[in-house]
Amino acid sequence: MTRDFIPVNTPLLQGKESLYLQDCIETGWISSEGGYVSAFEENVARYVGRKYAIAVSNGTAALDVAVASLNIGPGDEVIIPSFTIISCIHQVLRSGATPVFVDCFPDTFNINSFQIESLITPRTKAIIAVHIYGLPVDLNPILEICNSYGIHLIEDTAEMLGQKYYERRCGSFGDISTLSFYPNKIITTGEGGMILTDDPGIAERCRSLRNLCFSESNRFVHTELGWNYRMSNLQAAVGLAQLEKIDTALDRKRYIGATYDQLLSDIPAIKLPVASTSYASNIYWVYPVVLDSNLGLSAKEFAASLKRHGIGTRPFFYPLHLQPVLSNYESRHSTDLTTCESLHEYGLYIPSGLGLDDHQISIVSESIHLILEPYIS
Ligand SMILES: *Cc1c(COP(=O)(O)O)cnc(C)c1O
């Protein structure tokens, strides 16, 4: 193979990133005290339509702080989709609370809202709704449940910055919403994350938890433990430049998605992502494909074949309710988690980063055709 490997993600840094970074270096403002951090926070808050934004060191940190800020702890339960990243349960488990796992829908990969209500108990303190891969969670039924039972909503918007649920931006629905700026996300700061809320009390608490819970009046006297989860000015400088270009990024994601849709639509052996629902059109954060389970080909084998063709992929999430680490903790789950278990077996996503060019898209498509050909006829 002579051409370069096509990685699953390559970020695009083509705006004012170097200019702003240069500014940090020339002025010496490189820590979290620099002006880019507050500018980035204000601009993300305005873009999403929220009152407060708190920048942190990554998306996992944002979830840790979100869960801690709601005082979730021993005896409490948090309803969480099983089909998501481990980050969603870190602080839930460490705080001594119990995660309660529900399945996802087969078409959108998002939390199966029909399973939520029967799992609610007087201990249920929050639901974590996670927008997965490109289509948002159908939030209205979940917001209704949260309102009628007095449960908090944490909205993990790591994959969905810029997406809308009906007319409103994702990230504006949770009591707390979180973002990640890892290099495969819609905008990146290398490593980075953010917490969004409209509640001044929650915002204040998140700021304190992010910064070691220093007290205002007695700087080195602490009444509570937090974390050093601060974002640096260097990261925020990159983020600010990235946010200026988010419309281009979203257009490109949609273009990559539409192109794959077209090129791969003649392969009955794989299920392509749903292009739109009544409440949103796909932003194709990544391009997920699900193999027909009758083919006799697993996602793992398919990924290995694509790798031999010089193409990177990522497997779908390994369901949280099956994670070996859970044997050390208490957890509960819905009786039916078959969808997420099967998705892990048969699903993967193909190169879909912002740096992917048209030529690479056609190579990926040709390779998929070649690999699946023997399974089709
Ligand atoms: C990426 C991601 C995170 C974690 O973000 P990091 O910045 O990598 O810690 C959390 N939730 C979801 C849904 C993600 O996709």
The ligand as an SDF file (V2000), in Angstrom:
LIG
                    3D

 15 15  0  0  0  0  0  0  0  0999 V2000
  -15.7500   12.7530   24.0060 C   0  0  0  0  0  0  0  0  0  0  0  0
  -16.8620   12.5380   24.9200 C   0  0  0  0  0  0  0  0  0  0  0  0
  -16.7480   12.7730   26.2920 C   0  0  0  0  0  0  0  0  0  0  0  0
  -15.4340   12.9800   27.0000 C   0  0  0  0  0  0  0  0  0  0  0  0
  -14.7290   14.0780   26.6370 O   0  0  0  0  0  0  0  0  0  0  0  0
  -13.1360   14.1350   26.9130 P   0  0  0  0  0  0  0  0  0  0  0  0
  -12.8210   15.5560   26.5940 O   0  0  0  0  0  0  0  0  0  0  0  0
  -12.4920   13.1760   25.9840 O   0  0  0  0  0  0  0  0  0  0  0  0
  -12.9100   13.8140   28.3360 O   0  0  0  0  0  0  0  0  0  0  0  0
  -17.8800   12.6730   27.0760 C   0  0  0  0  0  0  0  0  0  0  0  0
  -19.0630   12.3300   26.5520 N   0  0  0  0  0  0  0  0  0  0  0  0
  -19.2080   12.0480   25.2420 C   0  0  0  0  0  0  0  0  0  0  0  0
  -20.5480   11.6630   24.7370 C   0  0  0  0  0  0  0  0  0  0  0  0
  -18.1150   12.1270   24.3900 C   0  0  0  0  0  0  0  0  0  0  0  0
  -18.2630   11.8210   23.0830 O   0  0  0  0  0  0  0  0  0  0  0  0
  1  2  1  0
  2  3  1  0
  2 14  2  0
  3  4  1  0
  3 10  2  0
  4  5  1  0
  5  6  1  0
  6  7  2  0
  6  8  1  0
  6  9  1  0
 10 11  1  0
 11 12  2  0
 12 13  1  0
 12 14  1  0
 14 15  1  0
M  END
$$$$
